[in-house]
Amino acid sequence: MDFGTEFKPLTVQPQEIEQLSFQMITEELGSHDFSTEQYPVVQRIIHASADFELGRSLVFHEQAMEAGIQAILAGQPVIADVRMVEAGIAKERLQRYGGEVRVYISDPDVIEAAREQGLTRAIVATRKACAEAPGGIYVIGNAPTALLELIRLIQAGEARPGLVIGMPVGFVSAAESKEELRRLDVPYITNIGRKGGSTVVVAAVNALSLLAVRRAETDAAHVRP
């Protein structure tokens, strides 16, 4: 393959590339109102999307970071709306504390119930998830109907997630579902507008799990004799 005479292959290590990217993000983002605790999530979302507008549009419930870290350390499952989200999550960090990633949307009973009831699979999958894992971390990057159903169940007192990471991408009900989420008094991470998607919510989960591991390691160091 001919890249031309000006092409020079990058020889730095992957970790160095990531560190350089994070440095560039910090410099380009400039001043912001995110807390020190929230910023790693913002940084990783921008790193995954190369979208500073999206990063600046992120909104955190005041308890979101602590609730997410505690849910991971307690081994609560991460409920993903689609398999693509599941594929990107660093599962080994969740597994350290007994956690796992669950996806219900392709379960045979979900498919059957959706067909019989004339509902989207996302809605039926959300209902099943809330019945089986009421305190889980709900991660929605693709299906606004899943987020709207989760909001309905929360309002009805049928669900109390440990954290909602709700950033579905799209044109129909995507922005509106996030607006509804921001009205709830439950821990959430979301954004304003139509942007979002699998890579964005995966980045948020992976940032949280890294923070959880660091919290656990710090706590362990403090109790050593």
CYANA upper distance limits for C-alpha pairs under 8 A (distance plus 0.5 A):
  3 PHE  CA      7 PHE  CA      6.24
 12 VAL  CA     16 GLU  CA      6.67
 12 VAL  CA     17 ILE  CA      7.16
 13 GLN  CA     17 ILE  CA      6.88
 14 PRO  CA     18 GLU  CA      6.82
 15 GLN  CA     19 GLN  CA      6.72
 16 GLU  CA     20 LEU  CA      6.56
 17 ILE  CA     21 SER  CA      6.57
 18 GLU  CA     22 PHE  CA      6.66
 19 GLN  CA     23 GLN  CA      6.72
 20 LEU  CA     24 MET  CA      6.73
 21 SER  CA     25 ILE  CA      6.65
 21 SER  CA     47 HIS  CA      7.59
 22 PHE  CA     26 THR  CA      6.71
 22 PHE  CA     43 GLN  CA      7.32
 22 PHE  CA     47 HIS  CA      7.67
 23 GLN  CA     27 GLU  CA      6.78
 24 MET  CA     28 GLU  CA      6.55
 25 ILE  CA     29 LEU  CA      6.29
 25 ILE  CA     43 GLN  CA      7.41
 25 ILE  CA     46 ILE  CA      7.90
 25 ILE  CA     47 HIS  CA      7.92
 26 THR  CA     30 GLY  CA      6.75
 26 THR  CA     43 GLN  CA      8.13
 29 LEU  CA     52 PHE  CA      7.40
 32 HIS  CA     56 ARG  CA      8.41
 34 PHE  CA     38 GLN  CA      6.36
 34 PHE  CA     39 TYR  CA      6.28
 35 SER  CA     39 TYR  CA      6.51
 36 THR  CA     40 PRO  CA      8.16
 37 GLU  CA     65 MET  CA      7.55
 38 GLN  CA     42 VAL  CA      7.16
 38 GLN  CA     60 PHE  CA      8.28
 38 GLN  CA     65 MET  CA      7.28
 39 TYR  CA     43 GLN  CA      6.46
 40 PRO  CA     44 ARG  CA      6.63
 40 PRO  CA    207 ALA  CA      6.79
 41 VAL  CA     45 ILE  CA      6.67
 41 VAL  CA    203 ALA  CA      7.68
 41 VAL  CA    204 ALA  CA      5.81
 41 VAL  CA    207 ALA  CA      5.84
 41 VAL  CA    208 LEU  CA      7.53
 42 VAL  CA     46 ILE  CA      6.75
 42 VAL  CA     55 GLY  CA      6.14
 42 VAL  CA     56 ARG  CA      8.40
 42 VAL  CA     58 LEU  CA      7.81
 42 VAL  CA    204 ALA  CA      8.28
 43 GLN  CA     47 HIS  CA      6.58
 43 GLN  CA     55 GLY  CA      8.03
 44 ARG  CA     48 ALA  CA      6.56
 44 ARG  CA    203 ALA  CA      6.09
 44 ARG  CA    204 ALA  CA      7.43
 44 ARG  CA    207 ALA  CA      7.13
 45 ILE  CA     49 SER  CA      6.64
 45 ILE  CA     55 GLY  CA      6.99
 45 ILE  CA    199 THR  CA      8.39
 45 ILE  CA    200 VAL  CA      5.90
 45 ILE  CA    201 VAL  CA      8.25
 45 ILE  CA    203 ALA  CA      5.82
 45 ILE  CA    204 ALA  CA      6.88
 46 ILE  CA     50 ALA  CA      5.55
 46 ILE  CA     51 ASP  CA      5.90
 46 ILE  CA     52 PHE  CA      6.44
 46 ILE  CA     54 LEU  CA      7.79
 46 ILE  CA     55 GLY  CA      6.04
 47 HIS  CA     51 ASP  CA      8.38
 48 ALA  CA    199 THR  CA      6.77
 48 ALA  CA    200 VAL  CA      6.97
 48 ALA  CA    203 ALA  CA      7.03
 49 SER  CA    199 THR  CA      7.67
 49 SER  CA    200 VAL  CA      7.23
 51 ASP  CA     55 GLY  CA      6.94
 52 PHE  CA     56 ARG  CA      6.60
 53 GLU  CA     57 SER  CA      6.77
 54 LEU  CA     58 LEU  CA      7.23
 54 LEU  CA    191 ASN  CA      7.83
 54 LEU  CA    195 LYS  CA      7.21
 54 LEU  CA    196 GLY  CA      8.21
 57 SER  CA    191 ASN  CA      5.71
 57 SER  CA    192 ILE  CA      5.87
 57 SER  CA    193 GLY  CA      8.34
 58 LEU  CA    189 ILE  CA      7.75
 58 LEU  CA    190 THR  CA      6.26
 58 LEU  CA    191 ASN  CA      4.63
 58 LEU  CA    192 ILE  CA      7.12
 59 VAL  CA    189 ILE  CA      6.40
 59 VAL  CA    190 THR  CA      5.76
 59 VAL  CA    191 ASN  CA      5.77
 59 VAL  CA    192 ILE  CA      7.89
 60 PHE  CA     64 ALA  CA      6.64
 60 PHE  CA     65 MET  CA      8.49
 60 PHE  CA    187 PRO  CA      8.38
 60 PHE  CA    188 TYR  CA      6.57
 60 PHE  CA    189 ILE  CA      5.24
 60 PHE  CA    190 THR  CA      7.08
 61 HIS  CA    182 ARG  CA      8.38
 61 HIS  CA    185 ASP  CA      8.46
 61 HIS  CA    186 VAL  CA      7.90
 61 HIS  CA    187 PRO  CA      5.85
 61 HIS  CA    188 TYR  CA      5.77
 61 HIS  CA    189 ILE  CA      6.95
 62 GLU  CA    187 PRO  CA      7.77
 63 GLN  CA     67 ALA  CA      6.37
 63 GLN  CA    187 PRO  CA      5.98
 63 GLN  CA    188 TYR  CA      8.43
 64 ALA  CA     68 GLY  CA      6.48
 64 ALA  CA    163 LEU  CA      7.04
 64 ALA  CA    187 PRO  CA      4.96
 64 ALA  CA    188 TYR  CA      5.86
 64 ALA  CA    189 ILE  CA      7.02
 65 MET  CA     69 ILE  CA      6.71
 65 MET  CA    208 LEU  CA      8.00
 66 GLU  CA     70 GLN  CA      6.56
 67 ALA  CA     71 ALA  CA      6.53
 67 ALA  CA    162 GLY  CA      6.68
 67 ALA  CA    163 LEU  CA      6.83
 67 ALA  CA    187 PRO  CA      7.15
 68 GLY  CA     72 ILE  CA      6.79
 68 GLY  CA    137 ILE  CA      7.73
 68 GLY  CA    162 GLY  CA      7.19
 68 GLY  CA    163 LEU  CA      6.19
 68 GLY  CA    208 LEU  CA      7.20
 69 ILE  CA     73 LEU  CA      6.76
 69 ILE  CA    208 LEU  CA      6.72
 69 ILE  CA    209 SER  CA      7.49
 69 ILE  CA    211 LEU  CA      7.42
 69 ILE  CA    212 ALA  CA      5.48
 70 GLN  CA     74 ALA  CA      6.50
 70 GLN  CA    212 ALA  CA      7.97
 71 ALA  CA     75 GLY  CA      6.91
 71 ALA  CA     76 GLN  CA      5.84
 71 ALA  CA    135 GLY  CA      8.47
 71 ALA  CA    136 GLY  CA      7.73
 71 ALA  CA    137 ILE  CA      7.71
 71 ALA  CA    162 GLY  CA      6.56
 71 ALA  CA    163 LEU  CA      8.26
 72 ILE  CA     76 GLN  CA      6.22
 72 ILE  CA     77 PRO  CA      8.20
 72 ILE  CA     94 LEU  CA      6.91
 72 ILE  CA     97 TYR  CA      7.46
 72 ILE  CA     99 GLY  CA      7.26
 72 ILE  CA    209 SER  CA      7.31
 72 ILE  CA    212 ALA  CA      7.22
 73 LEU  CA     97 TYR  CA      6.06
 73 LEU  CA    212 ALA  CA      7.00
 73 LEU  CA    216 ALA  CA      8.20
 74 ALA  CA     97 TYR  CA      7.05
 74 ALA  CA     98 GLY  CA      8.08
 74 ALA  CA     99 GLY  CA      8.33
 75 GLY  CA     94 LEU  CA      7.61
 75 GLY  CA     95 GLN  CA      8.19
 75 GLY  CA     97 TYR  CA      5.48
 75 GLY  CA     98 GLY  CA      4.98
 75 GLY  CA     99 GLY  CA      4.62
 75 GLY  CA    100 GLU  CA      8.19
 76 GLN  CA     98 GLY  CA      8.04
 76 GLN  CA     99 GLY  CA      5.92
 76 GLN  CA    100 GLU  CA      8.09
 76 GLN  CA    135 GLY  CA      7.28
 76 GLN  CA    136 GLY  CA      5.66
 76 GLN  CA    137 ILE  CA      7.51
 77 PRO  CA     99 GLY  CA      5.55
 77 PRO  CA    100 GLU  CA      5.51
 77 PRO  CA    101 VAL  CA      6.28
 77 PRO  CA    102 ARG  CA      7.31
 77 PRO  CA    133 ALA  CA      7.67
 77 PRO  CA    136 GLY  CA      5.57
 77 PRO  CA    137 ILE  CA      6.85
 78 VAL  CA     99 GLY  CA      7.87
 78 VAL  CA    100 GLU  CA      6.67
 78 VAL  CA    101 VAL  CA      5.21
 78 VAL  CA    102 ARG  CA      6.65
 78 VAL  CA    136 GLY  CA      6.27
 78 VAL  CA    137 ILE  CA      5.20
 78 VAL  CA    138 TYR  CA      6.55
 78 VAL  CA    139 VAL  CA      7.47
 79 ILE  CA    101 VAL  CA      6.42
 79 ILE  CA    102 ARG  CA      5.46
 79 ILE  CA    103 VAL  CA      6.51
 79 ILE  CA    129 ALA  CA      7.70
 79 ILE  CA    136 GLY  CA      7.09
 79 ILE  CA    137 ILE  CA      6.43
 79 ILE  CA    138 TYR  CA      5.28
 79 ILE  CA    139 VAL  CA      6.33
 80 ALA  CA     85 VAL  CA      6.53
 80 ALA  CA     86 GLU  CA      6.56
 80 ALA  CA    101 VAL  CA      7.35
 80 ALA  CA    102 ARG  CA      6.65
 80 ALA  CA    103 VAL  CA      5.77
 80 ALA  CA    138 TYR  CA      6.84
 80 ALA  CA    139 VAL  CA      5.41
 80 ALA  CA    140 ILE  CA      6.71
 81 ASP  CA     85 VAL  CA      7.66
 81 ASP  CA    103 VAL  CA      6.71
 81 ASP  CA    104 TYR  CA      7.97
 81 ASP  CA    105 ILE  CA      7.32
 81 ASP  CA    122 ALA  CA      7.58
 81 ASP  CA    138 TYR  CA      8.48
 81 ASP  CA    139 VAL  CA      6.90
 81 ASP  CA    140 ILE  CA      5.74
 81 ASP  CA    141 GLY  CA      7.54
 81 ASP  CA    142 ASN  CA      7.51
 81 ASP  CA    143 ALA  CA      7.49
 81 ASP  CA    146 ALA  CA      7.85
 82 VAL  CA     86 GLU  CA      7.30
 82 VAL  CA    103 VAL  CA      6.78
 82 VAL  CA    105 ILE  CA      7.13
 82 VAL  CA    142 ASN  CA      7.91
 83 ARG  CA     87 ALA  CA      6.68
 83 ARG  CA    103 VAL  CA      7.04
 84 MET  CA     88 GLY  CA      7.24
 84 MET  CA    198 SER  CA      7.00
 85 VAL  CA     89 ILE  CA      7.16
 85 VAL  CA    141 GLY  CA      8.09
 85 VAL  CA    198 SER  CA      5.71
 85 VAL  CA    199 THR  CA      7.69
 85 VAL  CA    201 VAL  CA      7.93
 85 VAL  CA    202 VAL  CA      6.50
 86 GLU  CA    101 VAL  CA      6.83
 86 GLU  CA    102 ARG  CA      8.03
 86 GLU  CA    103 VAL  CA      7.76
 88 GLY  CA    199 THR  CA      7.93
 88 GLY  CA    202 VAL  CA      6.42
 89 ILE  CA    202 VAL  CA      6.14
 89 ILE  CA    203 ALA  CA      8.40
 89 ILE  CA    205 VAL  CA      7.38
 89 ILE  CA    206 ASN  CA      6.69
 90 ALA  CA     94 LEU  CA      7.81
 90 ALA  CA    206 ASN  CA      6.63
 91 LYS  CA     95 GLN  CA      6.63
 91 LYS  CA    100 GLU  CA      7.10
 91 LYS  CA    101 VAL  CA      7.59
 92 GLU  CA     96 ARG  CA      6.93
 93 ARG  CA     97 TYR  CA      8.14
 93 ARG  CA    209 SER  CA      6.74
 93 ARG  CA    210 LEU  CA      7.96
 93 ARG  CA    213 VAL  CA      7.73
 94 LEU  CA     98 GLY  CA      7.12
 94 LEU  CA     99 GLY  CA      5.25
 94 LEU  CA    100 GLU  CA      6.51
 94 LEU  CA    209 SER  CA      7.24
 95 GLN  CA     99 GLY  CA      5.33
 95 GLN  CA    100 GLU  CA      6.52
104 TYR  CA    110 VAL  CA      7.68
104 TYR  CA    125 ALA  CA      5.68
104 TYR  CA    126 THR  CA      8.24
104 TYR  CA    128 LYS  CA      7.95
104 TYR  CA    129 ALA  CA      7.47
105 ILE  CA    110 VAL  CA      6.95
105 ILE  CA    111 ILE  CA      7.91
105 ILE  CA    121 ARG  CA      6.36
105 ILE  CA    122 ALA  CA      6.56
105 ILE  CA    124 VAL  CA      8.31
105 ILE  CA    125 ALA  CA      5.62
106 SER  CA    110 VAL  CA      7.27
106 SER  CA    111 ILE  CA      7.01
106 SER  CA    121 ARG  CA      8.43
107 ASP  CA    111 ILE  CA      6.84
108 PRO  CA    112 GLU  CA      6.63
109 ASP  CA    113 ALA  CA      6.49
110 VAL  CA    114 ALA  CA      6.51
110 VAL  CA    121 ARG  CA      6.80
110 VAL  CA    124 VAL  CA      6.40
110 VAL  CA    125 ALA  CA      6.44
110 VAL  CA    128 LYS  CA      8.38
111 ILE  CA    115 ARG  CA      6.80
111 ILE  CA    121 ARG  CA      6.61
112 GLU  CA    116 GLU  CA      6.71
113 ALA  CA    117 GLN  CA      6.40
113 ALA  CA    119 LEU  CA      8.49
113 ALA  CA    124 VAL  CA      7.58
114 ALA  CA    118 GLY  CA      6.14
114 ALA  CA    119 LEU  CA      5.29
114 ALA  CA    120 THR  CA      6.25
114 ALA  CA    121 ARG  CA      5.83
114 ALA  CA    124 VAL  CA      6.63
115 ARG  CA    119 LEU  CA      7.23
119 LEU  CA    123 ILE  CA      7.17
119 LEU  CA    124 VAL  CA      7.55
120 THR  CA    124 VAL  CA      7.18
120 THR  CA    145 THR  CA      8.21
121 ARG  CA    125 ALA  CA      6.36
122 ALA  CA    126 THR  CA      6.60
122 ALA  CA    143 ALA  CA      7.15
122 ALA  CA    145 THR  CA      6.91
122 ALA  CA    146 ALA  CA      5.50
123 ILE  CA    127 ARG  CA      6.92
123 ILE  CA    145 THR  CA      6.66
123 ILE  CA    146 ALA  CA      5.63
123 ILE  CA    149 GLU  CA      6.41
124 VAL  CA    128 LYS  CA      6.82
125 ALA  CA    129 ALA  CA      6.58
125 ALA  CA    146 ALA  CA      8.36
126 THR  CA    130 CYS  CA      6.66
126 THR  CA    146 ALA  CA      6.47
126 THR  CA    149 GLU  CA      7.36
126 THR  CA    150 LEU  CA      6.93
127 ARG  CA    131 ALA  CA      6.82
127 ARG  CA    149 GLU  CA      8.22
127 ARG  CA    150 LEU  CA      8.17
127 ARG  CA    153 LEU  CA      8.46
128 LYS  CA    132 GLU  CA      6.79
129 ALA  CA    133 ALA  CA      6.09
129 ALA  CA    134 PRO  CA      7.71
130 CYS  CA    134 PRO  CA      5.16
130 CYS  CA    158 GLU  CA      8.04
130 CYS  CA    159 ALA  CA      6.31
131 ALA  CA    159 ALA  CA      8.39
134 PRO  CA    159 ALA  CA      5.98
134 PRO  CA    160 ARG  CA      6.34
134 PRO  CA    161 PRO  CA      6.17
134 PRO  CA    162 GLY  CA      8.48
135 GLY  CA    159 ALA  CA      8.20
135 GLY  CA    160 ARG  CA      6.43
135 GLY  CA    161 PRO  CA      4.88
135 GLY  CA    162 GLY  CA      5.31
135 GLY  CA    163 LEU  CA      8.46
136 GLY  CA    161 PRO  CA      5.87
136 GLY  CA    162 GLY  CA      5.86
136 GLY  CA    163 LEU  CA      7.50
137 ILE  CA    161 PRO  CA      6.63
137 ILE  CA    162 GLY  CA      5.96
137 ILE  CA    163 LEU  CA      5.28
137 ILE  CA    164 VAL  CA      6.36
137 ILE  CA    165 ILE  CA      7.91
138 TYR  CA    161 PRO  CA      7.38
138 TYR  CA    162 GLY  CA      8.47
138 TYR  CA    163 LEU  CA      6.81
138 TYR  CA    164 VAL  CA      5.30
138 TYR  CA    165 ILE  CA      6.50
138 TYR  CA    166 GLY  CA      8.12
139 VAL  CA    164 VAL  CA      6.68
139 VAL  CA    165 ILE  CA      5.26
139 VAL  CA    166 GLY  CA      6.53
139 VAL  CA    201 VAL  CA      7.04
140 ILE  CA    144 PRO  CA      8.30
140 ILE  CA    146 ALA  CA      7.72
140 ILE  CA    147 LEU  CA      7.10
140 ILE  CA    164 VAL  CA      8.43
140 ILE  CA    165 ILE  CA      6.71
140 ILE  CA    166 GLY  CA      5.38
140 ILE  CA    167 MET  CA      6.50
140 ILE  CA    168 PRO  CA      6.36
140 ILE  CA    198 SER  CA      8.39
140 ILE  CA    201 VAL  CA      7.54
141 GLY  CA    166 GLY  CA      6.85
141 GLY  CA    167 MET  CA      5.39
141 GLY  CA    168 PRO  CA      4.40
141 GLY  CA    169 VAL  CA      6.79
141 GLY  CA    196 GLY  CA      6.64
141 GLY  CA    197 GLY  CA      4.80
141 GLY  CA    198 SER  CA      5.41
141 GLY  CA    200 VAL  CA      7.77
141 GLY  CA    201 VAL  CA      6.32
142 ASN  CA    167 MET  CA      8.02
142 ASN  CA    168 PRO  CA      4.92
142 ASN  CA    169 VAL  CA      6.11
142 ASN  CA    170 GLY  CA      8.16
142 ASN  CA    196 GLY  CA      8.30
142 ASN  CA    197 GLY  CA      6.03
142 ASN  CA    198 SER  CA      7.05
143 ALA  CA    147 LEU  CA      7.30
143 ALA  CA    168 PRO  CA      6.22
143 ALA  CA    169 VAL  CA      8.16
143 ALA  CA    174 ALA  CA      8.37
144 PRO  CA    148 LEU  CA      6.62
144 PRO  CA    168 PRO  CA      6.14
144 PRO  CA    169 VAL  CA      8.29
144 PRO  CA    172 VAL  CA      8.27
144 PRO  CA    173 SER  CA      6.43
144 PRO  CA    174 ALA  CA      5.67
144 PRO  CA    177 SER  CA      6.57
145 THR  CA    149 GLU  CA      6.54
145 THR  CA    173 SER  CA      8.19
145 THR  CA    177 SER  CA      8.48
146 ALA  CA    150 LEU  CA      6.63
147 LEU  CA    151 ILE  CA      6.64
147 LEU  CA    166 GLY  CA      7.16
147 LEU  CA    168 PRO  CA      8.42
147 LEU  CA    177 SER  CA      6.88
147 LEU  CA    178 LYS  CA      8.43
147 LEU  CA    181 LEU  CA      8.49
148 LEU  CA    152 ARG  CA      6.73
148 LEU  CA    177 SER  CA      6.17
148 LEU  CA    180 GLU  CA      8.33
149 GLU  CA    153 LEU  CA      6.72
150 LEU  CA    154 ILE  CA      6.67
150 LEU  CA    159 ALA  CA      8.02
151 ILE  CA    155 GLN  CA      6.66
151 ILE  CA    180 GLU  CA      8.01
151 ILE  CA    181 LEU  CA      7.06
152 ARG  CA    156 ALA  CA      6.65
153 LEU  CA    157 GLY  CA      6.72
153 LEU  CA    158 GLU  CA      5.53
153 LEU  CA    159 ALA  CA      5.96
154 ILE  CA    158 GLU  CA      6.24
154 ILE  CA    159 ALA  CA      5.20
154 ILE  CA    160 ARG  CA      6.48
160 ARG  CA    186 VAL  CA      8.19
161 PRO  CA    186 VAL  CA      8.15
161 PRO  CA    187 PRO  CA      8.48
162 GLY  CA    187 PRO  CA      7.44
163 LEU  CA    186 VAL  CA      7.74
163 LEU  CA    187 PRO  CA      5.52
163 LEU  CA    188 TYR  CA      5.98
163 LEU  CA    189 ILE  CA      8.35
164 VAL  CA    186 VAL  CA      8.31
164 VAL  CA    187 PRO  CA      6.86
164 VAL  CA    188 TYR  CA      5.05
164 VAL  CA    189 ILE  CA      6.85
165 ILE  CA    188 TYR  CA      6.17
165 ILE  CA    189 ILE  CA      5.31
165 ILE  CA    190 THR  CA      6.52
165 ILE  CA    201 VAL  CA      7.16
165 ILE  CA    204 ALA  CA      8.21
166 GLY  CA    178 LYS  CA      7.22
166 GLY  CA    181 LEU  CA      8.27
166 GLY  CA    188 TYR  CA      7.74
166 GLY  CA    189 ILE  CA      6.85
166 GLY  CA    190 THR  CA      5.64
166 GLY  CA    191 ASN  CA      8.41
166 GLY  CA    201 VAL  CA      8.08
167 MET  CA    174 ALA  CA      8.35
167 MET  CA    178 LYS  CA      7.43
167 MET  CA    189 ILE  CA      8.46
167 MET  CA    190 THR  CA      5.89
167 MET  CA    191 ASN  CA      6.79
167 MET  CA    195 LYS  CA      7.85
167 MET  CA    196 GLY  CA      5.37
167 MET  CA    197 GLY  CA      6.90
167 MET  CA    200 VAL  CA      8.07
167 MET  CA    201 VAL  CA      7.14
168 PRO  CA    174 ALA  CA      6.18
168 PRO  CA    178 LYS  CA      8.50
168 PRO  CA    194 ARG  CA      8.06
168 PRO  CA    195 LYS  CA      7.72
168 PRO  CA    196 GLY  CA      5.74
168 PRO  CA    197 GLY  CA      5.96
169 VAL  CA    174 ALA  CA      6.40
169 VAL  CA    194 ARG  CA      6.01
169 VAL  CA    195 LYS  CA      5.41
169 VAL  CA    196 GLY  CA      4.86
169 VAL  CA    197 GLY  CA      5.41
170 GLY  CA    174 ALA  CA      5.88
170 GLY  CA    175 ALA  CA      8.36
170 GLY  CA    194 ARG  CA      5.99
170 GLY  CA    195 LYS  CA      7.29
170 GLY  CA    196 GLY  CA      8.36
171 PHE  CA    175 ALA  CA      8.00
171 PHE  CA    194 ARG  CA      6.73
173 SER  CA    177 SER  CA      6.20
174 ALA  CA    178 LYS  CA      7.13
174 ALA  CA    193 GLY  CA      7.94
174 ALA  CA    194 ARG  CA      6.11
175 ALA  CA    179 GLU  CA      6.83
175 ALA  CA    192 ILE  CA      7.06
175 ALA  CA    193 GLY  CA      5.13
175 ALA  CA    194 ARG  CA      5.40
176 GLU  CA    180 GLU  CA      6.82
177 SER  CA    181 LEU  CA      6.78
178 LYS  CA    182 ARG  CA      6.76
178 LYS  CA    190 THR  CA      7.00
178 LYS  CA    191 ASN  CA      7.34
178 LYS  CA    192 ILE  CA      7.35
178 LYS  CA    193 GLY  CA      8.29
179 GLU  CA    183 ARG  CA      7.30
179 GLU  CA    192 ILE  CA      7.78
180 GLU  CA    184 LEU  CA      7.64
181 LEU  CA    188 TYR  CA      8.17
181 LEU  CA    190 THR  CA      8.43
182 ARG  CA    188 TYR  CA      8.20
182 ARG  CA    190 THR  CA      8.17
191 ASN  CA    195 LYS  CA      8.36
191 ASN  CA    196 GLY  CA      8.26
196 GLY  CA    200 VAL  CA      6.31
196 GLY  CA    201 VAL  CA      7.92
197 GLY  CA    201 VAL  CA      7.04
198 SER  CA    202 VAL  CA      6.55
199 THR  CA    203 ALA  CA      6.59
200 VAL  CA    204 ALA  CA      7.00
201 VAL  CA    205 VAL  CA      6.81
202 VAL  CA    206 ASN  CA      6.62
203 ALA  CA    207 ALA  CA      6.57
204 ALA  CA    208 LEU  CA      6.76
205 VAL  CA    209 SER  CA      6.68
206 ASN  CA    210 LEU  CA      6.72
207 ALA  CA    211 LEU  CA      6.85
208 LEU  CA    212 ALA  CA      6.63
209 SER  CA    213 VAL  CA      6.71
210 LEU  CA    214 ARG  CA      6.78
211 LEU  CA    215 ARG  CA      6.57
212 ALA  CA    216 ALA  CA      6.69
213 VAL  CA    217 GLU  CA      6.64
214 ARG  CA    218 THR  CA      6.52
215 ARG  CA    219 ASP  CA      6.62
216 ALA  CA    220 ALA  CA      6.59
217 GLU  CA    221 ALA  CA      6.68
218 THR  CA    222 HIS  CA      6.88
219 ASP  CA    223 VAL  CA      7.15
220 ALA  CA    224 ARG  CA      6.99
